[in-house]
C-alpha cells in the first residue's frame, strides 16, 4: 500500500510547468482549470495531453465543447493559476482575455497558447487523460519567463536567452 502523503510529497518534488485550460460554456462564460499534468504527445499528428480530475466542475464542459486553449503560464500569472484552480463560476473575473478566431478564450500574458480540439479521452484513475489535436499555436513576440510548480509552490524561472 502506498501512503498518499508520501506519494504526494515525492511526486510534488518533480518540477513542472503550469497551464490553464479554457473553453466557453453554452452561455459564453469562460470555463477552465489549472493543470500541471500536461505534456506533448505526438508530432504527426500534433497532439498534446492534460489530465483533469473527474471532479472538476470544468471537466464536463470541456468534454461537451470538444475544443479548448491550453495556456503555458508565465511567472507573472500566479493570479490566473490560483483563479482557475478553484471551484465555481466566474474564474475569469478580473482577468484579461479575448476570444480567438477558433472560439477559445485566450488569456493575456501566457508564454504560449495551444488551441486544440478533443481527439481522444482515456481513463486515468481519478483523472481523465484528455488528448487534444493541435489546430493553432500562439507565441508572443517577446516570450515572458515561464512559471514552474514544485513542492506546492509556484515561481518564475529566470529568463532564457
VOBA-833490 format. One line per field, with one value per residue: residue number from 1; residue in one letter; x, y, z of N, C-alpha, C, CB in turn. Coordinates in steps of 0.1 Angstrom, whole numbers, plus 2048, in hexadecimal, padded with zeros to 3 digits. Glycine has a CB too. Layout:
k: NUM;...
r: A;...
n_c1: X;...
n_c2: Y;...
n_c3: Z;...
ca_c1: X;...
ca_c2: Y;...
ca_c3: Z;...
c_c1: X;...
c_c2: Y;...
c_c3: Z;...
cb_c1: X;...
cb_c2: Y;...
cb_c3: Z;...
This chain:
k: 1;2;3;4;5;6;7;8;9;10;11;12;13;14;15;16;17;18;19;20;21;22;23;24;25;26;27;28;29;30;31;32;33;34;35;36;37;38;39;40;41;42;43;44;45;46;47;48;49;50;51;52;53;54;55;56;57;58;59;60;61;62;63;64;65;66;67;68;69;70;71;72;73;74;75;76;77;78;79;80;81;82;83;84;85;86;87;88;89;90;91;92;93;94;95;96;97;98;99;100;101;102;103;104;105;106;107;108;109;110;111;112;113;114;115;116;117;118;119;120;121;122;123;124;125;126;127;128;129;130;131;132;133;134;135;136;137;138;139;140;141;142;143;144;145;146;147;148;149;150;151;152;153;154;155;156;157;158;159;160;161
r: X;X;X;X;X;X;X;X;X;X;X;X;X;X;X;X;X;X;X;X;X;X;X;X;X;X;X;X;X;X;X;X;X;X;X;X;X;X;X;X;X;X;X;X;X;X;X;X;X;X;X;X;X;X;X;X;X;X;X;X;X;X;X;X;X;X;X;X;X;X;X;X;X;X;X;X;X;X;X;X;X;X;X;X;X;X;X;X;X;X;X;X;X;X;X;X;X;X;X;X;X;X;X;X;X;X;X;X;X;X;X;X;X;X;X;X;X;X;X;X;X;X;X;X;X;X;X;X;X;X;X;X;X;X;X;X;X;X;X;X;X;X;X;X;X;X;X;X;X;X;X;X;X;X;X;X;X;X;X;X;X
n_c1: 808;806;80E;7FB;802;81E;821;816;82A;842;83C;835;84E;858;860;849;839;81F;7FE;7E0;7C1;7A9;786;766;746;724;716;728;73B;75B;76C;781;7A0;7BC;7DA;7F6;7FC;805;80F;823;81B;81A;829;81F;800;800;7FE;7F4;7F1;7DD;7D4;7B7;7A6;78B;778;778;767;769;76F;758;74F;764;765;74D;74E;764;77A;796;7AD;7CF;7E2;803;810;81E;837;82C;811;805;7ED;7D9;7DE;7D6;7BC;7AF;7B3;7A1;780;75F;74D;754;770;781;77D;788;79F;7B3;7A8;7A2;78E;797;79C;794;781;788;78E;7A8;7C2;7D3;7F7;804;81F;81D;803;7EE;7D7;7BD;7AA;795;7A3;7A6;79A;7A5;7A2;7B1;7B6;7AD;7AC;7A6;7B5;7BA;7BE;7C8;7C5;7DA;7D2;7D9;7F4;800;818;827;838;84D;857;84B;859;857;840;845;83D;842;845;82D;82D;82D;843;857;86B;88D;895;899;8B3
n_c2: 7F4;816;833;84F;86A;869;862;879;88B;881;882;89C;8A8;8A9;8C0;8D3;8E3;8FB;8FC;90B;901;90A;90F;916;917;90D;925;938;93F;940;923;90D;8FD;8F8;8E7;8D2;8BB;8B5;8AF;8AC;896;88B;890;88C;882;8A4;8A3;8A9;8A5;8A6;8A3;8A4;8A3;88D;898;8B3;8D1;8DB;8C7;8B8;8CC;8D0;8B7;8B7;8CE;8C9;8D7;8EC;903;901;910;919;923;942;94F;965;960;955;95C;955;939;931;93B;92A;912;90F;904;909;925;941;943;951;96B;98C;986;98B;983;976;96D;953;94D;933;930;92D;937;94D;953;970;975;95C;945;935;929;90E;903;8EC;8CF;8B7;897;87C;86B;85C;844;84B;841;856;86B;879;872;888;88D;8A4;8AF;8C4;8E3;8FE;914;92C;943;95B;97A;982;96C;966;95F;93D;92B;916;8F9;8EA;8D5;8DF;8FA;918;927;93F;937;93F;956;949;948
n_c3: 800;7F7;808;808;80F;80E;7F3;7E6;7EF;7E4;7C7;7C5;7C6;7AE;796;782;766;766;75C;74E;744;72E;723;715;725;71E;721;71A;72D;73C;743;755;760;776;76F;775;76B;74D;72C;70E;6F3;6D8;6B8;69F;699;6A5;6C7;6E9;70D;72B;74D;75D;77C;783;793;78F;789;770;75F;753;741;730;723;716;706;6F6;6EC;6F4;704;70D;724;729;745;74F;766;771;775;78C;799;786;785;79F;79F;78C;797;7AC;7B6;7A7;797;782;780;770;777;778;76A;74E;72D;70C;6F0;6DA;6B6;6B3;6C6;6E0;702;708;71E;728;727;729;725;70F;6FA;6F3;6DD;6DB;6CF;6DE;6DC;6E5;703;721;73C;75C;778;792;782;762;742;72B;709;6F2;6D1;6C0;6B3;6B0;6B8;6CF;6D3;6E5;6DB;6EB;701;721;742;74C;762;77E;791;7B0;7CC;7D8;7D3;7BE;7A6;794;778;770;756;735;71D
ca_c1: 800;80D;80A;7F7;80A;82C;81F;815;836;84B;838;836;85C;85C;85B;842;833;811;7F5;7D2;7BA;79C;77C;75A;73A;719;712;733;744;768;76D;78F;7A7;7CB;7E0;804;7FD;804;81B;822;818;81D;82B;817;7FB;804;7F5;7F8;7E8;7DD;7CC;7AF;79F;77D;76F;779;75B;76B;771;74D;74E;76F;761;741;752;76E;785;79C;7BA;7D8;7EB;80F;810;82A;839;823;803;800;7DF;7D2;7E0;7CE;7AE;7A9;7B4;795;773;755;74C;75A;77E;788;77A;794;7AA;7B2;7A7;79B;789;79F;794;78E;777;78D;792;7B7;7C7;7DF;803;80A;82B;818;7F5;7EB;7C8;7BB;79D;796;7A6;7A2;79A;7A7;7A1;7BE;7B3;7A3;7AE;7A4;7C0;7B4;7C7;7C4;7CC;7DE;7CE;7DF;7FE;801;824;829;844;857;852;84E;85F;84D;83D;848;836;849;843;822;830;830;84D;85A;878;894;894;8A2;8B8
ca_c2: 800;822;83E;85B;876;868;862;887;892;87D;887;8AB;8AC;8A9;8CD;8D3;8EF;8FD;8FF;90D;8FC;911;90D;91E;90F;910;933;941;942;939;917;908;8F7;8F8;8DA;8D0;8AE;8B8;8AA;8AA;888;886;89B;888;88F;8AC;8A1;8AC;89F;8AB;899;8AA;89B;88B;8A0;8C1;8D6;8DF;8BB;8B5;8D6;8CD;8AC;8BB;8D8;8C2;8E0;8F3;909;8FE;91C;916;92F;949;951;970;95C;94E;95F;94D;92B;92F;93D;91F;906;90E;8FF;913;92D;94E;941;95B;978;994;981;990;979;979;961;950;94A;926;930;92A;943;94E;95C;979;974;94F;943;930;923;902;901;8DE;8C8;8AA;88C;870;86B;84F;844;84B;842;860;876;876;876;88F;88F;8AE;8B1;8D2;8EA;90B;917;93A;946;96A;97F;981;962;969;954;933;928;908;8F4;8E0;8D5;8E7;909;91C;931;942;933;94B;958;941;950
ca_c3: 800;7F6;810;800;813;808;7E5;7E2;7F2;7DA;7BA;7C6;7C5;79F;791;776;762;76A;751;750;738;72D;719;719;727;715;723;716;738;73C;74C;754;76C;776;76F;773;763;73F;724;6FF;6F1;6CB;6AE;693;699;6B1;6D2;6F7;716;738;755;767;786;77F;79C;78B;783;762;757;74A;737;726;71B;70E;6FC;6ED;6E8;6FF;703;718;726;730;74D;752;774;776;774;798;79B;77D;789;7AB;79C;785;7A0;7B5;7B0;7A5;78B;781;782;768;77B;77A;762;740;724;700;6E9;6CE;6AA;6B4;6D0;6EE;70A;709;729;724;72F;72A;71E;702;6FA;6EA;6DB;6D8;6CF;6E5;6D2;6ED;711;727;74B;763;786;796;778;753;739;71F;6FE;6E9;6C4;6BF;6A7;6AF;6C2;6D0;6DA;6E6;6D5;6F6;70B;730;74A;750;770;782;79D;7B7;7DB;7DC;7D1;7B1;7A5;786;775;76A;747;72D;711
c_c1: 809;807;807;7FF;818;82B;81F;823;841;848;838;844;861;857;854;83D;825;809;7E7;7CB;7AC;793;771;74F;72F;714;71D;73D;751;768;77B;794;7B6;7D0;7EF;807;7FB;811;818;821;81D;820;822;80D;800;7F9;7FC;7EE;7E8;7D3;7C4;7A9;791;774;770;76C;75C;76C;765;74B;758;76B;756;745;75C;778;789;7A9;7C2;7E2;7F7;812;81E;82B;831;815;7FF;7F2;7D6;7D2;7D7;7BF;7A8;7AB;7A8;789;769;755;754;769;786;785;787;7A0;7A8;7B2;7A0;797;791;796;78E;784;77B;791;7A2;7BB;7D3;7EB;80A;817;828;80A;7F4;7DC;7C6;7AC;79F;798;7A2;7A2;79C;7A5;7AF;7BC;7A9;7A4;7AB;7B2;7BA;7BF;7C1;7CC;7CE;7DA;7D4;7E9;7FF;80E;826;837;84F;851;855;854;855;84C;841;841;83E;847;838;823;832;83A;850;869;880;893;89E;8A6;8B5
c_c2: 80C;82D;84A;867;875;868;870;88E;88E;883;896;8B0;8AD;8B6;8CB;8E1;8F0;902;903;909;903;90D;916;914;913;91E;93D;945;93A;92F;912;903;8F9;8EA;8DA;8C3;8B1;8B3;8AB;89B;883;892;898;87E;897;8AA;8A5;8A6;8A7;8A2;8A0;89F;899;894;8AF;8C5;8DA;8D3;8B8;8BF;8D4;8C2;8AF;8C5;8D3;8CC;8E8;8FA;906;90A;917;923;935;94B;95C;96C;953;950;957;93E;929;931;931;912;904;908;90B;91B;939;94D;94C;969;980;990;985;984;97E;96C;95F;94E;93C;925;92D;937;942;958;963;975;966;94E;93D;92A;919;900;8F3;8DA;8BB;89E;87E;873;85D;850;844;84C;84C;86C;870;879;87B;892;899;8AE;8C0;8D8;8F8;90D;926;93C;955;96E;97F;978;966;95D;94A;930;919;905;8E9;8E1;8DE;8F6;90C;927;934;93D;93F;94B;94F;949;948
c_c3: 800;7FF;808;803;80D;7F9;7E0;7E4;7E7;7CC;7BA;7C5;7B7;79A;784;772;767;75E;756;743;739;721;71D;71B;71D;716;71F;721;737;747;74A;761;76B;777;76D;76C;755;738;715;6FE;6E3;6C2;6A2;696;6A6;6BC;6E0;700;723;740;760;770;782;787;799;785;775;759;74E;73E;72C;71D;712;703;6F1;6E7;6F4;6FC;70F;719;72E;738;74F;761;77A;777;780;79B;793;781;795;7A8;795;78C;7A9;7AE;7AF;798;78D;784;77B;76C;77E;772;754;736;717;6F9;6DC;6C2;6AB;6BF;6DE;6F5;70C;714;724;72D;730;722;710;705;6EF;6E9;6D5;6D6;6D6;6DA;6D9;6FB;716;736;751;772;789;78D;76A;74D;72D;715;6F4;6DC;6C2;6B2;6A5;6BB;6C2;6D9;6DA;6E0;6DF;700;719;736;74E;75F;772;78F;7A3;7C6;7E0;7DA;7C2;7B1;797;784;770;75B;740;720;704
cb_c1: 7F6;80E;814;7E8;80B;832;812;80A;83B;84C;82B;82F;865;856;867;835;834;810;7F4;7CF;7B8;79F;778;756;735;70D;70E;72E;73D;774;762;798;7A3;7D0;7D9;80C;7F3;803;81E;82E;80A;812;83A;820;7EC;805;7F1;7F9;7EB;7D8;7D6;7A3;7A0;77A;773;784;755;778;773;740;74F;77C;75D;736;758;766;780;79D;7B9;7DF;7E4;81C;80A;82B;848;825;800;809;7DC;7D7;7EE;7D2;7AC;7B0;7C1;792;76C;756;73D;754;783;784;771;797;7AC;7BD;7A0;7A4;77A;7A8;79D;79A;76C;79A;78B;7BD;7CA;7DB;800;800;835;822;7EA;7F3;7C2;7C1;797;78A;7B5;7AC;78D;7B6;799;7C6;7C0;7A6;7BC;799;7CA;7AC;7CB;7C4;7C3;7EE;7BF;7D4;80B;7F5;830;828;842;85A;858;841;867;851;82E;857;827;859;850;81F;83C;823;85A;859;878;8A4;896;89B;8C6
cb_c2: 800;827;841;85E;877;85A;85B;88E;88E;86E;881;8B0;8A2;89D;8D6;8C9;8F1;908;8F4;91C;8ED;920;8FE;928;910;907;935;94D;93F;943;90C;912;8E9;901;8D2;8D1;8A3;8C8;89C;8B0;885;87D;89B;883;88F;8BB;892;8BC;890;8BA;890;8B2;8A1;87C;89E;8C3;8E2;8E7;8AF;8B4;8E4;8CA;8A0;8C2;8E4;8BC;8EA;8EA;919;8F0;927;912;92D;957;954;97C;955;951;96E;94E;928;939;949;91E;907;91B;8F4;91D;930;957;934;959;978;995;972;999;96C;982;962;944;94B;91C;927;921;943;952;953;988;978;944;93A;925;92E;8F5;90C;8D5;8C7;8A7;88C;864;872;84A;838;857;844;865;87C;87E;869;89B;882;8BB;8AB;8D4;8EB;916;910;941;93F;96F;98E;98F;954;96D;959;926;92A;905;8F0;8E1;8D8;8E4;90E;922;92D;951;928;94A;967;934;953
cb_c3: 80C;7E8;81C;802;822;80D;7E1;7EA;800;7D9;7B6;7D2;7CD;798;78F;777;753;776;747;754;738;72C;717;70E;736;717;731;710;746;73E;748;74F;76D;783;763;780;769;73E;728;6F7;6F2;6C5;6A9;688;698;6AE;6D3;6F9;719;739;75C;760;794;781;7AA;781;78B;761;760;752;73D;72E;725;717;702;6E2;6DC;70B;701;716;72D;727;75A;74B;776;76C;768;7A4;799;76E;78D;7B6;792;777;7A8;7BB;7BA;7B1;788;78B;77E;759;788;789;763;73C;729;6F6;6E5;6D0;69E;6B7;6CC;6ED;718;6FB;735;726;73D;725;725;6FD;6F9;6EE;6D2;6E2;6C1;6EE;6CF;6EA;717;724;750;75E;78E;7A4;779;74D;737;723;6F7;6EF;6B8;6C1;6A7;6B0;6BF;6D7;6D3;6F4;6D0;6FC;707;737;757;749;774;783;79A;7B3;7E2;7EA;7D9;7AA;7AD;784;76A;76E;743;728;712
